[in-house]
Amino acid sequence: MGQTQFFSLQPSEATLFRGACQIYSGLVSAGKDADVNTMRKAISDALTIANIIEAHVDSDEEMSM
């Protein structure tokens, strides 16, 4: 077994991680290979969704400025 790695994600990174995991799961369930290319597509799709949301939605913090 390899060396244990420890890392900490910021809240926004953790949210994108969860979204990418859900997308990846859906892609694999739909028959895509469970490989790094599918993983990269899931991450890219999650980032695209986040960017679209960011462009169209103001957060509470942005509204109070």
Phi, psi and omega per residue, in radians:
M1 nan 2.511 -3.100
G2 -1.306 3.027 3.119
Q3 -1.173 2.418 3.113
T4 -1.225 2.346 3.105
Q5 -1.936 2.443 3.096
F6 -2.075 2.415 3.082
F7 -2.675 2.834 -3.134
S8 -2.294 2.245 3.132
L9 -1.752 2.469 3.008
Q10 -1.209 2.784 -3.102
P11 -0.938 -0.750 3.138
S12 -1.181 -0.620 3.087
E13 -1.166 -0.720 3.122
A14 -1.111 -0.665 3.108
T15 -1.136 -0.790 3.091
L16 -1.119 -0.656 3.090
F17 -1.042 -0.832 3.131
R18 -1.086 -0.737 3.115
G19 -1.105 -0.764 3.122
A20 -1.116 -0.653 3.101
C21 -1.106 -0.724 3.125
Q22 -1.155 -0.736 3.110
I23 -1.117 -0.794 3.130
Y24 -1.024 -0.794 3.113
S25 -1.029 -0.752 3.116
G26 -1.123 -0.718 3.125
L27 -1.119 -0.778 3.141
V28 -1.159 -0.710 3.101
S29 -1.090 -0.531 3.134
A30 -1.448 0.030 3.045
G31 1.885 -0.029 3.086
K32 -1.226 2.652 3.097
D33 -1.130 2.457 3.088
A34 -1.470 1.244 -3.092
D35 -2.233 3.134 -3.073
V36 -1.141 -0.547 3.119
N37 -1.165 -0.695 3.079
T38 -1.167 -0.662 3.095
M39 -1.089 -0.772 3.117
R40 -1.104 -0.675 3.094
K41 -1.106 -0.739 3.127
A42 -1.082 -0.746 3.116
I43 -1.127 -0.790 3.121
S44 -1.054 -0.760 3.116
D45 -1.110 -0.722 3.114
A46 -1.090 -0.723 3.114
L47 -1.159 -0.679 3.101
T48 -1.084 -0.798 3.111
I49 -1.061 -0.783 3.133
A50 -1.070 -0.723 3.130
N51 -1.152 -0.674 3.100
I52 -1.144 -0.764 3.111
I53 -1.079 -0.805 -3.134
E54 -1.020 -0.640 -3.119
A55 -1.286 -0.386 -3.028
H56 -2.000 -0.137 -3.058
V57 -2.260 2.347 3.018
D58 -1.691 2.299 3.094
S59 -1.355 2.913 3.100
D60 -0.988 -0.713 -3.134
E61 -1.134 -0.677 3.136
E62 -1.191 -0.595 -3.116
M63 -1.234 -0.515 -3.071
S64 -1.513 -0.005 -3.126
M65 -1.488 nan nan
